[in-house]
Amino acid sequence: MFPFSVTFTSQIKTTISIVNKSKCLAYLNNYIEKHEGEDIFISENKIFFKPKFRFFGSGWHKFSNIEKGQFVLTDNKLLFKCYMYRLLIITTVLALYMGYSTKEVFVGVFFFLALGGGNWIINLIKFKRMTSELAIGLSNL
């Protein structure tokens, strides 16, 4: 579903051969481990992972706002797909609480749009930039 599962694509300047694919997957695996990814599963040209869950202080970690992610390597593209359902659940609960505590529906809607929308936009920018940087790094291998 679009707003909560998002896909980013970046061009890799070189074509990934079968020989080079293992280096590229190792590069992505190291990047995921560096940014506290867990449960990493590598298949033919895909890497699936889940980030380490932290309830408090998780905003500074690269993958803190997603439940799971996946990298896919094609001939000259890097695809990153992430799922952000936790963002929907947490912002909905906070918005309902704020709306209920103030007895104003507008306050709840405002908190949902501010918290959920703001975090969603920040994640879009962060992951698009990350995908572009990883594609540049894969091009230089």
C-alpha positions, 0 to 999 in steps of 0.5 A: 500500500503506497503511503506505508510501503515505499520503493526507491530506485537509483541507477548504478553507472556500471552493469552488475555482472554475476562475478560483481554481484557477490561484492555488491551484496556484501557491500549492501550487507555491511551497510545494513549491519553498520546501521543496526539491521538484523535478521538479514537474509540474502537470496540470489539478488535480494537482501531482506532485513529487519531493523533493530527495534528501539522504542526510545531514542530510535529517531537517529538510526537509519532504519528506525522508522521501518519494520522491514526493508529489502534491497534488490539488485538488477543489471544497472539499478538498485531498488530499496523497498521499505514498510512503514506501518509502525509510523501509521500505528504510532501517529494514529495512537498519539493523534487519538490521545491528543484529540481525546485529551483536548476534546477537539477533533481538529487537534487530533487531525493536526497531530496526525498530519504533523507527526505522521506527515512530517516523519513520512516526508523526512523518511522519503528524503532520507531513503531516496538519498540513501539509495542514491549514495549506495548506488554511487558506492556500488558503481565504484566497486 
